[in-house]
Amino acid sequence: MRPPDERRGRWLHAAAFAWGLAEATFFFLVPDVLLTMIAQRRGFRSAAVATIFTVLGAAIGGALMWWLGRDHREAVLAFLDHLPAISLKMIADAEPAMALDPFAALLSGAFSGVPYKVFAAVAAHADLSAIGFLLLTIPARAARFLLASAVTVVADRVLARWITRRARIVILVGGWVAFYTAYWSLMPN
């Protein structure tokens, strides 16, 4: 029988993979939510390992969206338009950005609120191969995930001087609730 901590680690990796896959296709909460909670609870190293699984899930989801966007463009774009905080203008702006500089588009999108699934869906029509898109996915997705985890660990260590672990967890969860309240209020659709 495996030790409980090892089983928990495997469960977290599976959850990170599933969240990365889901967010790359249809889910509307970023994997950073889970990764920052792992970072706070288990440290940066555990969050970095979970990031590998998240990026793998995102890459598989991105490949699926790339293929669907290539072969079923109108249906996929209509589907995306019905998801929270995605608009037709956001979708229309993503394609020329991908054609101009796909890595810059993916990286800036990761920090500007344009969901990865939007770029994945338009990548084929921006003349980016599936392999090219997947190779750009890895560093573009990992950059934000690792940054969010690192900031969480540093902030948690600083706050640990003054407040309890429970209070820090409440702050992290409250921060995500505030973030999404603002994001969904400000983003179109």
C-alpha positions, 0 to 999 in steps of 0.5 A: 500500500502506498503512503497517504502523501504519495497517493495524495500527490498522484491525485493532485497530478491527475486533478492538475492534468484534468483541469489543464485539459478541461480549461483548454477546451470548455472549462472557464476557471484557470488551472492556476486556482489549483496550482496556487493552492498546491503551492500554498499547501505543499510548496513550489516544487510540488506546484512545479511538478503539478504544472507539468501535468497541467501543461500536458493536459492543456496540450492535449486539450489544445490539440483537440481544439486545434483540430476542431477549429481546423475542421469545424471552425464555425461550430467551435467559434460559436461554442466559444462565444457561449462560454463566459468572458469570451466574445466574438471580438476576442476570437476575431482578434486572436487569429491575426495575432497568432498569424503575426507572432504565435508565441507572443500571442499565446504568452500575452494572452496568458496574462491579458485574459484571453483564454488559451482555448481561443488561440487553440481554436484559431491556430490552424487558420493562422497557418500554424501546424498542430506540432508548432502550436503544441511546441509553443504551448509548453513554455507559454502555459508553463510561464504563467502557471509557474509565476502564479505558484512562485508568487503564491509561495512568496506571499504565503511566506511573508504573510505567515509571519503575521497570520495563521495558515487558515487565514492565509487559505481564506485570503487565497480563496478570497483572492480567486473569488475577487479575481473572477468577480472582477474578470467576469464583470469586466470581460465581454460576454 
